[in-house]
Amino acid sequence: MPESFEKTEFLDSAYRLVIVAAKRSKELQRGAVPRIEPGSHKSTTVAIREVQDNHVKFVVEEDEEEGGAE
């Protein structure tokens, strides 16, 4: 796990942070409005900060919790 990752009530793993932030980064690259002040940071950095600060909502589907595809 990355040293800067801190488990929270909505982020249970660094893996989930990466997956959600990657999807959010694509949205930002396609023109979505940032939910935090982006400054001069790249879309990936902005997306990670948005997810860590709970500005991005996501739903964990039942299959994901059981271990993925069958």
KOLMARSE-406506 format. One record per residue (C-alpha): residue number from 0; y, z, x. Coordinates in Angstrom, 3 decimals. Layout:
N
+-----+----------+----------+----------+
: num :       py :       pz :       px :
+-----+----------+----------+----------+
: NUM :        Y :        Z :        X :
...
+-----+----------+----------+----------+
***
This chain:
70
+-----+----------+----------+----------+
: num :       py :       pz :       px :
+-----+----------+----------+----------+
:   0 :    0.000 :    0.000 :    0.000 :
:   1 :    3.482 :   -0.766 :    1.340 :
:   2 :    5.322 :    2.285 :    2.651 :
:   3 :    8.276 :    1.664 :    0.328 :
:   4 :    6.111 :    1.601 :   -2.824 :
:   5 :    6.341 :    4.685 :   -5.003 :
:   6 :    4.005 :    5.067 :   -7.946 :
:   7 :    5.832 :    5.622 :  -11.251 :
:   8 :    4.834 :    5.995 :  -14.876 :
:   9 :    5.230 :    2.242 :  -15.431 :
:  10 :    4.143 :    0.902 :  -12.020 :
:  11 :    0.666 :    2.059 :  -11.126 :
:  12 :    0.128 :   -0.093 :   -8.025 :
:  13 :    1.902 :   -2.181 :   -5.414 :
:  14 :   -0.184 :   -5.133 :   -6.611 :
:  15 :    1.344 :   -4.916 :  -10.110 :
:  16 :    4.830 :   -4.704 :   -8.578 :
:  17 :    4.207 :   -7.907 :   -6.623 :
:  18 :    2.797 :   -9.815 :   -9.619 :
:  19 :    5.606 :   -8.817 :  -12.000 :
:  20 :    8.324 :   -9.375 :   -9.373 :
:  21 :    6.939 :  -12.844 :   -8.522 :
:  22 :    7.133 :  -13.875 :  -12.168 :
:  23 :   10.647 :  -12.454 :  -12.483 :
:  24 :   11.717 :  -14.210 :   -9.275 :
:  25 :   10.651 :  -17.551 :  -10.767 :
:  26 :   12.744 :  -16.792 :  -13.857 :
:  27 :   15.766 :  -16.037 :  -11.656 :
:  28 :   15.265 :  -19.247 :   -9.661 :
:  29 :   15.213 :  -21.191 :  -12.933 :
:  30 :   18.575 :  -19.731 :  -13.993 :
:  31 :   17.889 :  -16.389 :  -15.693 :
:  32 :   20.744 :  -13.897 :  -15.554 :
:  33 :   20.091 :  -11.049 :  -13.092 :
:  34 :   19.872 :   -7.589 :  -14.680 :
:  35 :   21.372 :   -5.923 :  -11.611 :
:  36 :   24.224 :   -6.892 :   -9.294 :
:  37 :   22.557 :   -9.459 :   -7.014 :
:  38 :   25.129 :   -9.398 :   -4.235 :
:  39 :   24.008 :  -11.827 :   -1.552 :
:  40 :   20.297 :  -11.032 :   -1.945 :
:  41 :   17.618 :  -13.629 :   -2.554 :
:  42 :   15.930 :  -13.904 :   -5.953 :
:  43 :   12.770 :  -12.220 :   -4.659 :
:  44 :   14.656 :   -9.136 :   -3.492 :
:  45 :   16.604 :   -8.968 :   -6.753 :
:  46 :   13.371 :   -9.277 :   -8.754 :
:  47 :   11.676 :   -6.448 :   -6.830 :
:  48 :   14.683 :   -4.167 :   -7.353 :
:  49 :   14.794 :   -5.037 :  -11.066 :
:  50 :   11.115 :   -4.170 :  -11.488 :
:  51 :   11.375 :   -0.956 :   -9.474 :
:  52 :   14.425 :    0.137 :  -11.512 :
:  53 :   12.568 :   -0.579 :  -14.789 :
:  54 :   14.915 :   -3.406 :  -15.854 :
:  55 :   11.958 :   -5.746 :  -16.399 :
:  56 :    9.551 :   -4.957 :  -19.213 :
:  57 :    5.922 :   -6.059 :  -19.022 :
:  58 :    2.700 :   -5.456 :  -20.908 :
:  59 :   -0.669 :   -4.825 :  -19.269 :
:  60 :   -3.271 :   -6.739 :  -21.216 :
:  61 :   -6.575 :   -5.034 :  -21.955 :
:  62 :   -8.597 :   -7.442 :  -19.772 :
:  63 :   -6.475 :   -6.565 :  -16.730 :
:  64 :   -7.275 :   -2.861 :  -17.034 :
:  65 :  -11.007 :   -3.551 :  -17.278 :
:  66 :  -11.103 :   -5.512 :  -14.043 :
:  67 :  -10.070 :   -9.060 :  -14.884 :
:  68 :  -12.010 :  -12.170 :  -15.775 :
:  69 :  -15.650 :  -12.097 :  -16.691 :
+-----+----------+----------+----------+
***
